[in-house]
Amino acid sequence: MIAKLLRNALVCAALMLLLGVSWFTVHFYNPHKKTAEEIIFEVRKGDTAEGIARNLKNKGLIQLKLIFILGYKLFFSPRSLKAGEYAFHLPVSTKGILEMITEGRVMLHPITIPEGLTRKEIAQHLQTISSVHLDEFLSVSQRATFIEDMDPEAFDLEGYLFPETYHFGKEFGAEDIVSAMVSQFRAIFGNQWQKRTEELSMTVREVVTLASLIEKETALPEERPVVSSVFHNRLEKGMKLDCDPTIIYALKQEGKFNDRLRTKDLRYDSPYNTYLYPGLPPGPIANPGQGSLRAALYPAETDFYYFVSRNDGSHHFSQTFREHQNAVIKYQKRR
């Protein structure tokens, strides 16, 4: 009799266990909602598994809190539930939700930094499109230690904040984006380009400075190697570069630029004024893109020493000063 009762109890326990496992399996592996939609869900720092389960249930992403908590403890602990924004594309199971949260597959927001901006202009741009404050970015991008192995003379990161589209989670700061931008510069300016820098008997700083001048002089990809050739030719001859953007940069640094370069500005005394001082300016005047960096390293082979804007975004290139004067009369003085 006792044996029979024990056998029946064991059968009932086995059935209960089987039903429990089946119940858990159905709710853990099958989506609660079958409709196709996207739901944005945020896990805040300090949220517990129970708190996250409650919020998921309130959002309609799961049906039972117990399934989420049990599933986490059985299959995902001791991995942490990572804070951040998540985009759940329904239908999604409780298991799928736990995989995303424990792996930290947070929703990323694109942050685009245009080519040719100065460090301060990047800071202003970020302040308008993100939560990064201008002063915070300027402070972090002042740290030359990020790039000192490639440019020991750097006193800030001007020129090394690579323009690109980056992707970050909701919570990111100036340190995150500065680190990403310098890392991308390093990736672009790899061994081959560093070897080419040595072949030109230049430093990385000189190449980046030259690239920044090219970046500010033309937006046309096909013109960049030609503009580069003009600067290389003038540097080889010991001629002054006569680059307007260098003066504009100097004036902007002092808050003296009024959106138009005047004749008297050509005499503005600054080491960045390439009308007054021969050679390259002390450092980059903007943060150049990949095209301008490549052009600085691989200039076209030309006999050009001058160029002038055609006022349509393109330039006229000249070999002699007389030809250049005629082009100035044609494209500038008539204007």
N, C-alpha and C positions, 0 to 999 in steps of 0.2 A: 504493500500500500504506500509506504513512504517512498519507495523507489519510483512508483508510478507518479506520485505527486511531484517528486523532484524532476522526473522526465518532463512532465507537463510544464513545470515552471521554466525549465531550460528552453523548451520549445517556444513558450510565450516570450521569454527574454530575447531569443534569437529573432523571433518575428518582430518584436519591438525595435530591436537594433536594426534589422533590415528595413523596417518602415522609416526609422529615424534617418538612416543613411540615404534612403531613397528621397525622403523629404528634403534633406540637406542638399543632395546632388541636384535635384530639380531647381531649387531656388538659387543655388550657388553658380551653376553653369548655364542656366537659361536666363535671357534678359527679362527684366520686369516689364518693360515697355517694348512693343513690337514696331511702333511707328518710327519712321526715319526723321530724326531731327537732331539739332545740336544744342547741347545745354552747357553753359559755362558755369563751372563750379570752382570755388576757391577754398583751399585748405590754408588756414591761417597758422602762423607760428604758435606753437603751444597747444594746438588742438589735439585732443585725445582720440583714440579709436572710437570710443563711445560717442564723443561729440561729433566726429566726422560722420559716423553712421546715422546719427540723428539728423544732421543737415542733409545727407544724401536722401534720406527718407522724405524729408520735407520738400526736397526738390523733385521727388518722384522718380529718382534714379534707382532706388532699391525698394523692395517691399517690406523686408524684415531686417531690423537692426541686428538681431541675434545672428543671422546668417553671415553678415559682414564681419562682426566681431569674432565669431567662431572660425570663419574662413581665414581671417588674418592670423589668429593664434595658431591654427593648425598648419598653414602652408607658407606664411610670409614672415612670421616673427623669427628672429629679432630684428628684421629689417625695419627701418623707420618709415613712417608715413610723412612724405616730404611736402613742405609748404609750397604753395604756388597756385597759379590759375591753371585749370584743366578744361580742355574742350572735349566733352564726351559726345561722340557721334553715335546716337542711338540707331538700332538696338545694341546695347552693351550689357554684358553679364556682370554680376558682383565680382566674379573672378577677374574679369577684364578691367574693372574699375580699380581693384586692388593692385593689379599688375602696373597700371599707369601711375598710381600714387606712390607705390613703393619704389618704382624705378625713376620717379621724378620727371616723367614725360610731360612737363608743363607746357602751356600754350606760349608760343614765342611771338613777340611783337617786332615787326621790322623797323629799324632805325637807319635811315639813309643819310649819309654825309656826302654832300656834293664835292666835286673836285675843285681845287683852287681856293678854298677858304683858308683864312688865317686861323690860328689857335683861338683868338678871341671871337671870331665870327662863328666858329664851330660851337663855342660855348653859348653864344646867343641863339644859334639855331637849335641846339639841344634844349635850351630852356623853354623854347616855344612849342616843341613837339614831345617833350618828356618831362619827368619829374626831376631831372638833373638840374641843379641850380648853377647859374653862370659862375659864381665865385668858387663853387666846389670843383667844377671842371678846370677852371684856370689854375687852381691850387694844385690839383693832381697832375695836370699836364705841364706844370713847372718842373717836375722832378726829372731831371736829365739822367738819373740813375737807370731809368728804363732802357736807355739806348747808349750808355757810356762805353760799352765794349765796341760798338761800331763807330761812335763819334765821341771821342774823349773831350772834344772842345765844346760840345753842346751845353748850353746854359738853360735850355728848356726843350720841349718836344716839337717845336715848330718845324714842319717839314716831314715829321715821322708819324703823324696822325693820318694813317692811310684812308683816303676817301673810298667808301664802300657801303653796301647795305649789310647791316649786322642784325642779328636776331637775339633778343633778350627776353627773359621772363618778366613778369610784371614788376618785380622788385629788383631793380638794378641801379647802380650808382656810377659816379664818375670814374671810380677805380676800375670797374668792370669794363666800361667802354674804352677808356684809355689803354688798358691792358690789351683789349681785343684789337685796337687800331695799330698799336705798336707791333703786336704779334703778326698781324697781317702784313705790315711793312716788311718785317723780317722774312716772312714767307715769300713775298714778291721779290725782294732784293736778296736772292739766294746766292749760292756759291758761284754760279756762272757770271752773274752781274758783278759780284765782288772781284772776280778775276779780271773782268773787263775794266773795272775801275782802276786796277793796278796797271793794266796795259796802257791806259790813258795817262798814267802818272798823276792820277787824281786821288783825292780822299773821298770817302762816302759822303762826307759833309759837302764837299765841293760839287759832287754830282747832284745831290739833292737840291742844293742851292741853285745850280744851273737849271735843273728840271722845274723848279718853282718859277723861274723867270720865263721859261718856255710856256708853262701852264698859263701864266697871266698874259702872255703876249698873243696867243692864238687858241681858239677853241676848235680849229679844224684839224682832225687827226693827220691828214695828208701834209699839212704845213709844218707840223712839229719838227720833223727831222731837218727841214730846210731852215727854220728859225734857229734850230740847234747849230746848224753848220755856220750860220752868220756869227753866232756868239763864239763858237770854237775858232773860227777864222780870225775874229777880232782879238781874242785872248792870245792867240799865237803870235799876232803882230804887235801885241802890247798896246792895242787901241782901247780906249774907254768903251764900255758897252752901250752907253746912252740909252738905258732901258727905263722908260717912263714908270712902269709899275714899281720899280725900286724906290723912286721918290714918293710915290703914293703911299707905299708901305711905311716909309719913314715919317711922313706927315700924319698918317693914321695912328702911329704909335704915340704921337704927341697930341693927338686930338685936334690936328690943324688942317685936316683935309675937308674941303667943302664941295666934294663931288665933281670938281673940275680942276685940272692941272693948268696953272697959269705960267707965263714966261718967267716970272720972278721966282717961281718954285724950283726952277732948274738950278738956281743958285743956293738952294736950301742946304745948309751945312750939316751933313749927316754921313757917317761911313757907309750908309746904304745908298747914297746918291751916286749912281754910276755915271752921271754927267760930270761930276767933280773928281771922283776917285777911280783910277784904273783897276782892272781885275774884277773878280766877283765880290759881291757884298759880303759882310761878315757871316751871314747865315741865310737860310731859306726865308723867302718873303710870303710863302703860302705852303699849303700841303698838296703836293702834286700827285696826280694819278699815275697809273701804270704807263699810259701812252707817253707822257712827258718824261718820265724816268727813263723809258726805253730810248726816247729821242735824244736825251742828254748823253746816253752811253753810245748810241749808234747814229751819229749825225749823217745827213746826206753829204755826198761829195760835191761841193759847189765852190764857185769863186765869188760868192756873194758876200758883201760886207755891210749891206744896208737893206732895210725894208721899211715900207710905209703902208699904213692902212688904206684900203680902198673904200672904207666906210660901209662895206657890206659884209664885214666879218672876215674877208680875205685880205691878203697883203701883196704888194708889188715888191719884188726883190731886185736889187741892183748890184752891179759889180763895182762901179765907180761912183765917186761923190757927185760928179756932174749929172750922171744918169739919175742918181737919187734926188738931186735938187729938182730936176725936171718932173720926177714922179710926185714930189711934194707939191709942186705948183699945180700939177694936174689933179691930184686927189685931195689936197688939203687947203691950199690957198684959195682955189676957186670956191671951195665950200665956204 
